[in-house]
Amino acid sequence: MDAVTAPRRPGLLTDLGAAALTLVLVAIAGWLGFWQYDAWQASRDAEARDLTALAPVPLSDVMGNDDPFPGNDLGRPVEASGDWLDGGFWVADREMGGEPGFWAVAPLQVGDAAVLVVRGWAPEPDSDLLAASGPADVTGWLQAPEGSLVTDEDPGDDVFPEIRVADAVQRVDVDLYSAYLIAQDPAPGLEAAELAALPEPSRSTGIRNLLYAFEWWVFGGFAAFIWWRWRRDATAPEVASPIAG
């Protein structure tokens, strides 16, 4: 029969050196993993930042009438001065405190173009509340046009299912901004409309940092596994071959 001898042990310096090296590698990998994780979270926080409480800036400082919507400025308060134009409309299915209602929207000409302004909320459409004329100074939150392709069941009336520039441009004689404003101060007879949208991070925001974090943690776990395997093999009992007699 094979003879089993006492377990082997590596030298003290070798044992301590291997353990220390493993601890260093695991600590570095763990720290780098948390650093990448924090970078991932910071990217998402930056994209989802709430701009609604900032001081208003002129609309022209944020975008021009031919510019695409600046996604990083979603919810930013802006100021616009101009004159109300004909072509206002209502937007259906807008709740206020859980109560269904409508938004009153009117185009405000600013220079050579116009921006759509949500002037307030009402429980039912009312032509008197929709009317707007004369000069105006508006402070409102910048919002992106909607476009979920909801069908307008009656294109001939003054009620739209969404705020779509393509629909509204047919009602005015000037170009429209690719944005709309929700007025902070409602028009007479209307209630202040609730802010429609704040920025939310997409699923892919900072995903590379998150993957790097997991890679570093896996590397740290692998280093610990290698040390465990080495020490198990190094201290395993030796099996001596029988001596032929």
C-alpha positions as CSV (number, residue, x, y, z in Angstrom):
1,M,0.0,0.0,0.0
2,D,1.0,3.6,-0.6
3,A,2.3,5.4,2.5
4,V,0.8,8.7,3.5
5,T,3.3,11.1,5.1
6,A,2.7,14.3,7.1
7,P,1.4,17.3,5.2
8,R,4.0,19.5,3.6
9,R,4.2,23.1,4.5
10,P,5.8,25.9,2.4
11,G,8.5,28.0,4.0
12,L,7.3,30.7,6.3
13,L,8.6,33.5,4.1
14,T,7.0,31.9,1.0
15,D,3.7,31.4,2.9
16,L,3.6,35.0,4.2
17,G,4.7,36.4,0.9
18,A,2.0,34.6,-1.1
19,A,-0.6,35.7,1.4
20,A,0.6,39.3,1.4
21,L,0.7,39.4,-2.4
22,T,-2.9,38.0,-2.6
23,L,-4.2,40.6,-0.1
24,V,-2.6,43.4,-2.1
25,L,-4.0,42.2,-5.4
26,V,-7.5,41.6,-3.9
27,A,-7.4,45.1,-2.2
28,I,-6.3,46.8,-5.5
29,A,-8.9,45.0,-7.5
30,G,-11.6,45.8,-5.0
31,W,-10.7,49.5,-4.9
32,L,-10.6,49.7,-8.7
33,G,-14.0,48.0,-8.9
34,F,-15.6,50.5,-6.5
35,W,-13.9,53.3,-8.3
36,Q,-15.5,52.2,-11.6
37,Y,-18.8,51.7,-9.8
38,D,-18.7,55.2,-8.5
39,A,-17.9,56.5,-12.0
40,W,-21.0,54.6,-13.3
41,Q,-23.2,56.1,-10.6
42,A,-21.8,59.6,-11.2
43,S,-22.6,59.3,-14.9
44,R,-26.2,58.4,-14.2
45,D,-26.6,61.1,-11.6
46,A,-25.2,63.7,-14.0
47,E,-27.6,62.7,-16.7
48,A,-30.6,62.7,-14.3
49,R,-29.8,66.0,-12.7
50,D,-32.7,68.2,-11.8
51,L,-32.4,71.6,-13.4
52,T,-35.8,72.9,-12.4
53,A,-34.6,75.1,-9.5
54,L,-31.9,76.9,-11.5
55,A,-32.2,80.6,-12.3
56,P,-33.9,81.2,-15.6
57,V,-31.8,82.0,-18.7
58,P,-32.9,83.4,-22.0
59,L,-34.2,80.7,-24.4
60,S,-31.7,81.9,-27.0
61,D,-28.9,81.0,-24.6
62,V,-30.0,77.4,-24.6
63,M,-31.1,76.7,-28.2
64,G,-31.8,78.4,-31.5
65,N,-35.0,77.9,-33.5
66,D,-33.3,75.6,-35.9
67,D,-31.5,73.5,-33.3
68,P,-32.4,70.1,-32.2
69,F,-33.7,69.7,-28.6
70,P,-30.8,70.0,-26.1
71,G,-31.4,66.9,-24.1
72,N,-29.0,68.0,-21.3
73,D,-31.3,71.0,-20.6
74,L,-34.5,69.1,-20.1
75,G,-36.4,70.9,-17.3
76,R,-34.2,74.0,-17.3
77,P,-36.1,77.3,-16.6
78,V,-35.9,79.7,-19.6
79,E,-37.3,83.1,-20.4
80,A,-38.9,84.1,-23.6
81,S,-40.4,87.4,-24.7
82,G,-42.6,87.9,-27.7
83,D,-46.2,88.1,-28.9
84,W,-48.9,85.5,-28.8
85,L,-50.0,84.1,-32.1
86,D,-53.3,82.5,-33.2
87,G,-53.2,78.7,-33.5
88,G,-53.6,77.6,-29.9
89,F,-54.9,74.2,-29.0
90,W,-55.7,71.9,-26.1
91,V,-53.8,68.7,-25.2
92,A,-55.9,65.9,-23.8
93,D,-55.3,63.4,-21.0
94,R,-53.3,65.7,-18.7
95,E,-53.8,65.0,-15.0
96,M,-53.7,67.5,-12.2
97,G,-53.6,65.9,-8.8
98,G,-55.1,62.7,-10.2
99,E,-57.9,64.6,-11.9
100,P,-58.1,64.3,-15.8
101,G,-58.0,67.5,-17.8
102,F,-56.4,69.4,-20.6
103,W,-53.4,71.7,-21.2
104,A,-54.0,75.0,-22.9
105,V,-51.1,75.6,-25.4
106,A,-50.4,78.7,-27.5
107,P,-47.5,79.7,-29.8
108,L,-45.4,82.6,-28.6
109,Q,-43.5,84.3,-31.4
110,V,-39.9,85.0,-30.4
111,G,-38.0,86.7,-33.2
112,D,-38.5,84.9,-36.5
113,A,-39.9,81.7,-34.9
114,A,-42.3,80.7,-32.3
115,V,-42.2,78.4,-29.2
116,L,-45.2,76.5,-27.9
117,V,-46.1,77.4,-24.4
118,V,-48.3,75.4,-22.0
119,R,-50.2,78.3,-20.4
120,G,-52.0,76.2,-17.8
121,W,-54.4,73.3,-17.0
122,A,-58.2,73.2,-17.1
123,P,-60.7,70.3,-16.4
124,E,-62.5,70.9,-19.7
125,P,-61.6,72.8,-23.0
126,D,-62.9,76.3,-23.1
127,S,-62.3,78.6,-26.1
128,D,-62.2,81.7,-23.9
129,L,-59.4,80.2,-21.8
130,L,-57.5,79.2,-24.9
131,A,-57.5,82.7,-26.4
132,A,-54.2,84.6,-26.1
133,S,-53.0,87.8,-27.7
134,G,-50.6,90.7,-27.3
135,P,-47.1,90.8,-26.0
136,A,-45.9,88.5,-23.2
137,D,-42.9,87.6,-21.1
138,V,-42.9,83.9,-20.2
139,T,-40.7,82.0,-17.8
140,G,-41.2,78.2,-18.1
141,W,-39.5,74.8,-18.0
142,L,-38.0,73.6,-21.2
143,Q,-39.5,70.3,-22.4
144,A,-39.0,68.0,-25.4
145,P,-41.8,67.6,-27.9
146,E,-43.8,64.4,-27.6
147,G,-44.1,61.8,-30.3
148,S,-45.5,58.4,-29.3
149,L,-47.5,58.4,-32.5
150,V,-50.9,58.5,-30.7
151,T,-53.6,58.9,-33.3
152,D,-55.6,62.1,-33.3
153,E,-59.2,60.8,-33.7
154,D,-60.5,64.3,-34.8
155,P,-57.7,66.3,-36.6
156,G,-60.1,69.1,-37.3
157,D,-60.8,70.2,-33.7
158,D,-58.7,72.1,-31.2
159,V,-57.8,69.1,-29.1
160,F,-54.5,67.2,-29.7
161,P,-53.4,64.0,-28.1
162,E,-49.9,65.2,-27.7
163,I,-47.6,68.2,-28.2
164,R,-46.1,67.5,-31.6
165,V,-44.3,70.2,-33.5
166,A,-45.3,68.5,-36.8
167,D,-49.0,69.0,-35.9
168,A,-48.7,72.4,-34.4
169,V,-46.7,73.9,-37.3
170,Q,-49.7,73.6,-39.5
171,R,-51.6,76.1,-37.3
172,V,-49.0,78.9,-37.4
173,D,-47.2,80.8,-40.2
174,V,-43.7,80.8,-38.7
175,D,-41.2,78.1,-37.8
176,L,-41.5,76.4,-34.4
177,Y,-38.8,75.6,-31.9
178,S,-38.2,71.9,-31.4
179,A,-39.2,72.4,-27.8
180,Y,-42.0,73.7,-25.7
181,L,-42.3,75.5,-22.4
182,I,-44.5,74.8,-19.3
183,A,-45.2,78.3,-17.9
184,Q,-44.4,78.7,-14.3
185,D,-47.2,81.2,-13.9
186,P,-50.6,80.0,-15.3
187,A,-52.8,82.3,-17.4
188,P,-55.9,83.7,-15.8
189,G,-58.6,81.1,-15.4
190,L,-56.1,78.2,-15.6
191,E,-54.2,76.3,-13.0
192,A,-50.4,75.7,-13.2
193,A,-49.7,72.6,-15.3
194,E,-47.6,69.9,-13.7
195,L,-44.1,69.5,-15.1
196,A,-44.2,66.9,-17.7
197,A,-40.8,65.3,-17.7
198,L,-37.4,65.4,-15.9
199,P,-34.3,63.7,-17.3
200,E,-33.8,60.1,-16.6
201,P,-30.7,58.1,-17.3
202,S,-30.8,55.6,-20.1
203,R,-30.0,52.0,-19.4
204,S,-26.7,52.3,-21.3
205,T,-25.5,55.3,-19.4
206,G,-22.0,54.6,-17.9
207,I,-22.5,50.8,-18.6
208,R,-18.8,50.5,-19.6
209,N,-17.8,51.7,-16.1
210,L,-20.2,49.2,-14.5
211,L,-18.7,46.3,-16.6
212,Y,-15.2,47.4,-15.7
213,A,-16.2,47.3,-12.0
214,F,-17.4,43.7,-12.3
215,E,-14.2,42.8,-14.2
216,W,-12.0,44.1,-11.4
217,W,-14.0,42.2,-8.7
218,V,-13.8,39.0,-10.7
219,F,-10.0,39.5,-11.0
220,G,-9.8,40.0,-7.2
221,G,-11.8,36.8,-6.7
222,F,-9.6,34.9,-9.1
223,A,-6.4,36.0,-7.3
224,A,-7.9,34.8,-4.0
225,F,-8.8,31.5,-5.7
226,I,-5.3,31.0,-7.1
227,W,-3.8,31.6,-3.6
228,W,-6.2,29.1,-2.1
229,R,-5.4,26.5,-4.7
230,W,-1.7,27.0,-4.3
231,R,-1.8,26.7,-0.5
232,R,-4.1,23.6,-0.7
233,D,-1.7,21.9,-3.0
234,A,1.4,23.0,-1.1
235,T,0.1,21.6,2.2
236,A,-1.4,18.4,0.8
237,P,-0.1,15.2,2.3
238,E,2.6,13.4,0.3
239,V,1.9,10.0,-0.9
240,A,5.0,7.8,-0.9
241,S,5.3,4.9,-3.3
242,P,5.7,1.4,-1.6
243,I,9.2,0.0,-1.6
244,A,9.5,-3.2,-3.5
245,G,10.8,-6.0,-1.4
